[in-house]
Each structure stands twice: as C-alpha cells, then as structure tokens.
C-alpha cells in the first residue's frame, strides 16, 4: 500500500505531464499526510535537503558558466580549435565536440553548454552546408560532457547523497569524460563522412594558430584556476566555484569588456531561475525519498534490487540500462534522488566502489540528456534552429547515443579508468 501511494502517485502525475519537481513533492507530501508521518517533517525535510554547504556550489557554478558565456570567453578557444580542424571531413562539427570537452571544464550544466556553444557553432555549421538537424544534434550530444567532465552539478548532487568526496568525483570524471568525447568525435566523423559534411574553407597557418592560441589564453586558464585550486588543496569545490565567478567577472569586465551592468544583471537573473529549479527539485526529491524510506518502501525496493544478481558487473550494467531508460523521462537530479537511495544498499552488499559507480551512473544520465522525449540538451539546440525534436533530428542523434553507450560499456568494464586519477592523487581510497 505504501509503495503504491508513493510511487504510484508519482508515476500518475508524470504521465499527465506534471513537472517532475512538483510530482515528487506531491507524492512525498501525500504519503506523509496519508500515513500520518507528521506534517512538521515536511518543512524540516524541505530545509534539510537544501541547507547543505556542498550544494552552495551549484548556483555559483551556474553563475560562473553564465558569466563566461556572456563574456564570450569561448570565442577564443573555439576559433583555435576550428583552425586546427581545417578542411577535414566533419571538421566544424568535430571542433564543436572538442570545444564541448573544454567547456565541460568550465560549465557543470549540459543545457547551459548546449546554449552557449550552440550559439557559436550551429549557425556556422549550417552556413558551411551541414544539415541543421545534424548541427543541433552534435552540439547537444557534446554538451552532455559537461556533467561528466568536472566541475559537474551531477557529481555534486551524487556526492551529497552518497558521502563520496566531490573533489574525488571531479577528478574521477576527467578520463571517462575524455573517452566519451573521443567516441562522440568518431561518431561525428562517421556521420559527416557519410553525408560529406566538411570543415571550414580555411586551414590555419602556424602564425594564425599561434595567434588564436594566445587569444584563447584566458579561456584555457579558467579550468586551471577552478580545478587546480581544488586539487592543490587551496579551495573546496564550493570555494572554487566562487573563484570561478570572480575570474569570469575579471575577464569579462577588464579583458574583453563584454560584461556591463545590464549583462551582469541578466546573468544573475538567469542564475536565479536555473538555481531555483535545481533546488526545488532537490528539496522535493528529498521529501519524496524521506517519505519512501520512512514507510519502508526504499528498503523493500533495495532488497528487490539486490536479489536480481550477485555479480557486481552484471548489476552495474543492468543499472546503466535502467538509468538510460529513466533518462528518457526524468532529469538527472530527479533520477539521482529517486534511484540512489534504492541502489546504495546494493552497492554496499555487492562491494561496488561508490566513486566508480558514480562515474558510470552520471555518464548514463548524460546519455539521457539526448534521448527523447525529455532530452533537455536537444530541446535547447532545437530551439536555436527554431525547430521541434523531430524524426530528422532523432536520425542524427542515434549514432551519438550508440557511441555514448559503447563508451559507457567500455568505462564500466575498466573501473581503473575512473579510479586512477583520484586514487593516484591521494584523494580517494577504493573499497576492497
């Protein structure tokens, strides 16, 4: 009865198009009221779920990304990468994916990256004769790297739930993020070769490349400051996010002179809106999880999940599949709060390292950002080409999804790819 009330009401609301955060809140509060768990627990859980220091990093990383986007800091690095690709097959699209890899080290949000780099790459790609749906699909897929390559909002939420070091998660995402990027580049090249999509009309001379590299200096310095401060022990992820904000302000106002008071106000307004959505989902998902745990639904579901297999690798692969399907209907934060309380006991029972699992878990969530019907990254880039998500766009995104899944399987089979850097840096001790 309890499971039917909690999950049944949630699924019912989702099927009728209720926003995810609202559906989680109604289901959780409904269960608290129905089973007389104490109305005071609603407000207590609401506050407890968002009043956590690690979560303060989220709005600051969002603000840093917004300021860097509006300062046009990405223009320098994108120009350098475009000159490198020259007239190669799919060169402009490949440049877009490579820039997404870099931008992942600046922005922790997939949709924000899709918006920032979509404005830079989609119009030039269309001008060069690329199909507009291919252009939108490529940038949307590449933007998913932003929640794998640090800093990542998804890692912050996962670390907050599982008590895994956020800094270790950040470092653990570097190699897997680059690997997923390489798989996406291969898929992009294959599609571009099939349709004869080429790069720019020019190939950079050594002098032009040097000039473009120098112009990209401030962009290249951003991840060094943000991530370097964390791994050097100078700052926590939250403090590094604040440093990123001040760095973006410095570059935008004193170097590029692109951030005015009006632009700053717009960046702050965009940050408030994005952060409010994230924190609302976090608070409502927390109420939902608390109600489900108190009623014993989480334990029952965890026991069921644990009984499916005793093989750790099979369990992780099955979980990957479930998360990819869930990503078609739910956003990354909601999936984390709904599923991780159920999965975490199974990880402990099967002795699966939580940091390794967190990396593959977030990669699966990144795939969900380009799988319709939710596909938040695709919605952003589709809007940039003034279109809806249609069969033409899906046709081009399928190879990107397949490439990402193959990368996910590869990374799942080799846990050392996720653990090598954080263990080597002394930030994490894997479980035995």
C-alpha positions as CSV (number, residue, x, y, z in Angstrom):
1,X,0.0,0.0,0.0
2,X,2.8,2.4,0.9
3,X,4.7,1.7,-2.3
4,X,1.5,2.2,-4.3
5,X,0.9,5.5,-2.7
6,X,4.4,6.9,-3.1
7,X,5.5,5.6,-6.5
8,X,2.0,5.2,-7.9
9,X,1.1,8.8,-7.3
10,X,4.4,10.0,-8.7
11,X,4.1,8.0,-11.9
12,X,0.5,9.0,-12.3
13,X,1.4,12.7,-12.1
14,X,4.3,12.3,-14.5
15,X,2.1,10.6,-17.1
16,X,-0.2,13.5,-17.0
17,X,2.6,16.0,-17.7
18,X,3.1,17.3,-14.2
19,X,6.6,19.0,-13.7
20,X,9.0,16.5,-12.2
21,X,9.7,18.5,-9.0
22,X,6.0,19.1,-8.4
23,X,5.2,15.4,-8.9
24,X,7.9,14.4,-6.4
25,X,6.7,16.9,-3.9
26,X,3.0,16.0,-4.2
27,X,3.8,12.3,-4.0
28,X,6.1,12.7,-0.9
29,X,3.8,15.1,0.9
30,X,0.8,13.0,0.0
31,X,2.4,10.0,1.6
32,X,3.4,12.0,4.7
33,X,-0.2,13.1,5.2
34,X,-1.8,9.8,4.3
35,X,0.2,7.8,6.7
36,X,0.3,10.5,9.4
37,X,4.1,10.8,9.5
38,X,3.9,14.3,10.9
39,X,3.3,17.5,9.0
40,X,6.3,19.1,10.7
41,X,8.5,16.8,8.8
42,X,7.6,18.4,5.5
43,X,9.2,21.8,6.4
44,X,12.1,20.1,8.2
45,X,13.0,17.9,5.2
46,X,12.5,20.8,2.8
47,X,15.1,22.9,4.7
48,X,17.4,20.0,5.5
49,X,17.8,18.9,1.8
50,X,18.9,22.3,0.5
51,X,20.7,23.7,3.6
52,X,23.9,21.8,2.9
53,X,27.3,23.5,2.2
54,X,28.3,21.4,-0.8
55,X,25.1,22.3,-2.6
56,X,26.0,26.0,-2.4
57,X,28.5,25.2,-5.2
58,X,25.6,24.7,-7.6
59,X,24.4,28.3,-8.0
60,X,28.0,29.5,-8.1
61,X,29.0,27.1,-10.9
62,X,25.9,28.1,-12.8
63,X,26.7,31.8,-12.3
64,X,30.3,31.2,-13.4
65,X,29.1,29.4,-16.5
66,X,26.6,32.2,-17.3
67,X,29.2,34.9,-16.9
68,X,31.8,33.1,-19.0
69,X,29.2,32.6,-21.7
70,X,28.3,36.2,-21.8
71,X,31.9,37.4,-21.7
72,X,32.4,35.4,-24.9
73,X,35.4,33.7,-23.4
74,X,34.5,30.7,-25.5
75,X,35.1,32.5,-28.8
76,X,38.9,32.4,-28.5
77,X,39.2,28.7,-27.8
78,X,36.6,27.8,-30.4
79,X,38.5,29.8,-33.1
80,X,41.7,28.0,-32.2
81,X,40.1,24.5,-32.4
82,X,38.3,25.4,-35.7
83,X,41.7,26.4,-37.2
84,X,43.1,23.1,-36.1
85,X,40.4,21.0,-37.8
86,X,40.8,22.9,-41.1
87,X,39.1,21.3,-44.1
88,X,38.9,17.9,-42.6
89,X,35.7,15.8,-43.1
90,X,33.3,17.0,-40.4
91,X,35.9,19.4,-39.2
92,X,33.5,22.1,-37.9
93,X,31.3,19.5,-36.1
94,X,34.4,17.8,-34.6
95,X,35.6,21.3,-33.5
96,X,32.2,21.7,-31.7
97,X,32.6,18.4,-29.8
98,X,36.2,19.2,-28.8
99,X,35.1,22.6,-27.6
100,X,32.4,20.9,-25.6
101,X,35.1,18.8,-23.9
102,X,36.9,22.0,-22.9
103,X,33.7,23.8,-21.9
104,X,32.8,20.9,-19.7
105,X,35.7,22.0,-17.5
106,X,34.0,25.4,-17.1
107,X,30.3,24.7,-17.0
108,X,28.7,21.9,-14.9
109,X,25.4,22.0,-16.8
110,X,24.5,20.3,-20.1
111,X,21.7,22.6,-21.2
112,X,23.9,25.7,-20.4
113,X,26.7,24.3,-22.5
114,X,24.3,23.5,-25.3
115,X,23.0,27.1,-25.3
116,X,26.5,28.6,-25.1
117,X,28.2,26.5,-27.8
118,X,25.1,26.2,-29.9
119,X,25.2,30.0,-30.5
120,X,28.9,29.7,-31.5
121,X,28.8,26.6,-33.8
122,X,25.3,25.9,-35.2
123,X,25.0,28.9,-37.5
124,X,28.5,28.5,-39.0
125,X,27.8,24.7,-39.5
126,X,24.6,25.5,-41.4
127,X,26.4,28.1,-43.4
128,X,29.0,25.5,-44.4
129,X,26.3,23.2,-45.7
130,X,25.7,21.0,-42.7
131,X,22.2,19.8,-42.1
132,X,20.8,22.0,-39.4
133,X,19.5,18.9,-37.5
134,X,22.9,17.3,-37.5
135,X,24.4,20.5,-36.2
136,X,21.9,20.7,-33.4
137,X,22.3,17.0,-32.5
138,X,26.1,17.2,-32.5
139,X,26.3,20.1,-30.1
140,X,23.5,18.6,-27.9
141,X,25.4,15.3,-27.6
142,X,28.7,17.1,-26.9
143,X,27.1,19.3,-24.2
144,X,26.3,16.2,-22.2
145,X,30.1,16.0,-21.5
146,X,29.6,19.0,-19.1
147,X,28.1,16.7,-16.4
148,X,30.9,14.2,-16.8
149,X,34.0,16.4,-17.1
150,X,34.4,18.5,-13.9
151,X,33.1,20.7,-12.5
152,X,29.7,18.9,-12.6
153,X,26.4,19.6,-10.9
154,X,25.5,15.9,-11.2
155,X,28.6,14.9,-9.2
156,X,27.9,17.5,-6.5
157,X,24.4,16.0,-6.0
158,X,25.7,12.4,-6.2
159,X,28.4,13.2,-3.7
160,X,26.0,14.9,-1.3
161,X,23.8,11.8,-1.3
162,X,26.5,9.2,-1.0
163,X,29.1,11.0,1.1
164,X,31.7,10.4,-1.7
165,X,34.2,13.3,-1.9
166,X,33.1,15.7,-4.6
167,X,36.7,16.6,-5.4
168,X,37.5,12.9,-6.0
169,X,34.4,12.6,-8.2
170,X,35.5,15.6,-10.2
171,X,39.0,14.1,-10.8
172,X,37.5,10.7,-11.5
173,X,35.4,12.1,-14.3
174,X,38.3,13.5,-16.3
175,X,39.5,10.4,-18.1
176,X,36.0,8.9,-18.7
177,X,34.8,12.3,-19.9
178,X,37.6,12.5,-22.5
179,X,36.9,8.9,-23.6
180,X,33.2,9.6,-24.1
181,X,34.3,12.7,-26.1
182,X,36.5,10.6,-28.3
183,X,33.7,8.2,-29.0
184,X,31.5,11.1,-30.0
185,X,34.2,12.5,-32.3
186,X,34.3,9.1,-34.0
187,X,30.5,9.1,-34.4
188,X,30.6,12.7,-35.7
189,X,33.3,11.9,-38.2
190,X,31.4,8.8,-39.5
191,X,28.1,10.7,-39.9
192,X,29.9,13.7,-41.5
193,X,31.8,11.4,-43.9
194,X,28.5,9.6,-44.9
195,X,26.9,13.0,-45.7
196,X,30.0,14.7,-47.0
197,X,29.9,17.5,-44.3
198,X,33.3,19.3,-44.4
199,X,35.1,21.9,-42.2
200,X,35.8,25.5,-42.9
201,X,37.2,26.9,-46.1
202,X,40.5,27.7,-44.4
203,X,43.2,25.8,-42.6
204,X,45.1,27.7,-40.0
205,X,48.7,28.7,-40.8
206,X,51.3,28.3,-38.0
207,X,51.1,32.1,-37.4
208,X,47.3,32.1,-37.3
209,X,47.3,29.1,-34.9
210,X,49.8,30.8,-32.6
211,X,47.7,34.0,-32.6
212,X,44.5,32.0,-31.9
213,X,46.2,30.1,-29.1
214,X,47.3,33.3,-27.5
215,X,43.8,34.7,-27.8
216,X,42.5,31.6,-26.1
217,X,44.8,32.1,-23.1
218,X,42.1,33.4,-20.7
219,X,39.7,30.6,-21.7
220,X,42.4,27.9,-21.1
221,X,43.2,29.5,-17.7
222,X,39.6,29.1,-16.4
223,X,39.7,25.4,-15.7
224,X,43.2,25.6,-14.3
225,X,42.0,28.1,-11.7
226,X,38.8,26.3,-10.9
227,X,40.0,22.7,-10.8
228,X,43.6,23.5,-9.9
229,X,42.5,25.2,-6.7
230,X,40.6,22.1,-5.7
231,X,43.3,19.6,-6.3
232,X,46.0,21.8,-4.9
233,X,44.1,21.8,-1.6
234,X,43.6,25.6,-1.8
235,X,39.8,25.5,-2.1
236,X,36.8,23.3,-1.7
237,X,34.5,22.8,-4.7
238,X,32.2,25.5,-3.3
239,X,35.0,28.0,-2.9
240,X,36.4,27.1,-6.3
241,X,33.0,27.9,-7.8
242,X,33.1,31.3,-6.2
243,X,36.7,31.8,-7.5
244,X,35.3,30.9,-11.0
245,X,32.7,33.7,-10.6
246,X,35.2,36.3,-9.8
247,X,37.5,35.1,-12.6
248,X,34.7,35.4,-15.1
249,X,33.9,38.9,-13.9
250,X,37.6,39.9,-14.2
251,X,37.9,38.6,-17.7
252,X,34.6,39.9,-18.9
253,X,35.0,43.4,-17.5
254,X,38.7,44.1,-17.7
255,X,40.0,41.9,-20.5
256,X,37.1,41.6,-23.1
257,X,35.0,44.5,-21.8
258,X,31.8,42.4,-22.6
259,X,30.2,42.4,-19.2
260,X,28.2,45.5,-18.5
261,X,25.8,46.1,-15.6
262,X,22.9,45.1,-17.8
263,X,24.7,41.8,-18.8
264,X,25.6,41.2,-15.2
265,X,22.0,41.6,-14.2
266,X,20.8,39.2,-16.9
267,X,23.4,36.6,-15.8
268,X,22.3,36.9,-12.2
269,X,18.6,36.6,-13.3
270,X,19.4,33.5,-15.4
271,X,21.3,32.0,-12.5
272,X,18.5,32.6,-10.0
273,X,16.0,30.9,-12.4
274,X,18.2,27.9,-13.1
275,X,19.3,27.5,-9.4
276,X,15.7,27.8,-8.2
277,X,14.6,25.0,-10.5
278,X,17.5,22.8,-9.3
279,X,17.0,23.5,-5.6
280,X,13.2,23.0,-5.9
281,X,13.8,19.6,-7.4
282,X,16.4,18.8,-4.7
283,X,14.1,19.8,-1.9
284,X,11.0,18.0,-3.3
285,X,13.0,14.9,-4.2
286,X,14.4,14.8,-0.6
287,X,10.9,14.9,0.8
288,X,9.9,12.1,-1.5
289,X,12.9,10.0,-0.6
290,X,12.4,10.6,3.2
291,X,8.7,9.5,3.0
292,X,9.6,6.4,1.0
293,X,12.4,5.5,3.4
294,X,10.3,6.0,6.5
295,X,7.5,3.8,5.1
296,X,10.0,1.0,4.3
297,X,9.5,1.4,0.6
298,X,13.2,2.1,0.0
299,X,14.3,-1.0,1.9
300,X,11.9,-3.2,0.1
301,X,12.9,-1.9,-3.2
302,X,16.6,-2.1,-2.3
303,X,16.2,-5.8,-1.2
304,X,14.4,-6.5,-4.5
305,X,17.2,-4.8,-6.5
306,X,19.9,-6.7,-4.5
307,X,18.3,-10.0,-5.2
308,X,18.4,-9.6,-9.0
309,X,22.1,-10.7,-9.3
310,X,25.1,-11.4,-7.1
311,X,27.5,-10.4,-9.9
312,X,28.7,-6.8,-9.4
313,X,29.5,-6.2,-13.1
314,X,26.1,-7.5,-14.2
315,X,24.4,-5.3,-11.6
316,X,26.3,-2.2,-12.8
317,X,25.4,-3.0,-16.5
318,X,21.7,-3.5,-15.6
319,X,21.7,-0.3,-13.6
320,X,23.2,1.5,-16.6
321,X,20.4,0.3,-18.8
322,X,17.7,1.3,-16.3
323,X,19.3,4.8,-15.9
324,X,19.4,5.3,-19.7
325,X,15.7,4.4,-20.0
326,X,14.9,6.6,-16.9
327,X,16.8,9.4,-18.6
328,X,14.2,9.4,-21.4
329,X,11.6,10.6,-18.9
330,X,13.3,12.2,-16.0
331,X,16.0,14.8,-15.5
332,X,19.4,13.9,-14.0
333,X,18.8,15.3,-10.5
334,X,15.4,13.6,-10.1
335,X,16.8,10.3,-11.2
336,X,19.6,10.6,-8.6
337,X,17.3,11.3,-5.7
338,X,14.7,8.7,-6.7
339,X,17.1,5.8,-7.5
340,X,20.2,6.3,-5.5
341,X,18.6,5.6,-2.1
342,X,17.5,2.3,-3.6
343,X,20.8,1.4,-5.3
344,X,23.2,2.5,-2.5
345,X,22.4,-0.5,-0.2
346,X,23.0,-2.9,-3.1
347,X,26.4,-1.2,-3.8
348,X,27.5,-1.9,-0.2
349,X,26.2,-5.5,-0.4
350,X,28.0,-6.3,-3.7
351,X,31.1,-4.3,-2.7
352,X,30.9,-2.0,-5.7
353,X,33.0,1.1,-5.3
354,X,30.7,4.1,-5.0
355,X,33.1,6.5,-6.8
356,X,33.4,4.2,-9.8
357,X,29.7,3.6,-9.8
358,X,29.1,7.4,-9.6
359,X,31.1,8.0,-12.7
360,X,29.3,5.4,-14.8
361,X,26.0,6.5,-13.3
362,X,26.5,10.1,-14.4
363,X,27.6,9.0,-17.9
364,X,24.3,7.2,-18.2
365,X,22.5,10.4,-17.0
366,X,24.4,12.3,-19.7
367,X,23.0,10.0,-22.3
368,X,19.6,10.7,-21.0
369,X,20.1,14.4,-21.9
370,X,19.9,13.5,-25.6
371,X,17.3,10.7,-25.6
372,X,13.7,11.9,-26.3
373,X,11.1,12.6,-25.1
374,X,12.8,14.6,-22.2
375,X,16.2,15.2,-23.9
376,X,16.9,18.6,-22.4
377,X,20.0,19.3,-24.4
378,X,18.2,18.5,-27.7
379,X,15.4,20.9,-26.7
380,X,17.9,23.7,-26.2
381,X,19.6,23.2,-29.6
382,X,16.3,22.5,-31.4
383,X,15.1,25.9,-30.2
384,X,18.3,27.5,-31.6
385,X,17.4,26.2,-35.1
386,X,13.7,27.1,-34.5
387,X,12.5,23.6,-34.6
388,X,11.0,20.8,-32.5
389,X,12.6,17.5,-31.8
390,X,11.5,15.5,-34.9
391,X,12.5,12.4,-36.8
392,X,15.2,14.2,-38.7
393,X,16.9,15.2,-35.5
394,X,16.5,11.8,-34.0
395,X,18.1,10.3,-37.1
396,X,21.3,12.2,-36.4
397,X,21.3,11.8,-32.7
398,X,21.0,7.9,-32.8
399,X,24.7,7.5,-33.8
400,X,25.7,9.8,-30.9
401,X,23.6,7.7,-28.4
402,X,25.1,4.5,-29.7
403,X,28.6,5.9,-29.4
404,X,27.9,7.1,-25.9
405,X,26.6,3.7,-24.8
406,X,29.6,2.0,-26.3
407,X,31.8,4.4,-24.3
408,X,29.8,3.7,-21.2
409,X,30.2,-0.1,-21.6
410,X,34.0,0.4,-22.1
411,X,34.3,2.5,-19.0
412,X,32.1,0.2,-17.0
413,X,34.4,-2.8,-17.9
414,X,37.5,-0.9,-16.8
415,X,36.9,0.6,-13.3
416,X,40.6,1.8,-13.2
417,X,39.7,4.5,-15.8
418,X,37.5,6.1,-13.2
419,X,39.7,5.4,-10.1
420,X,43.2,6.1,-11.5
421,X,43.4,9.8,-11.0
422,X,41.6,10.3,-7.7
423,X,43.5,7.3,-6.1
424,X,46.8,8.5,-7.6
425,X,46.2,12.0,-6.3
426,X,45.6,10.6,-2.8
427,X,42.0,12.0,-2.7
428,X,40.3,8.6,-2.5
429,X,40.8,5.1,-1.2
430,X,38.8,2.5,-3.1
431,X,36.8,-0.2,-1.3
432,X,38.2,-3.7,-1.3
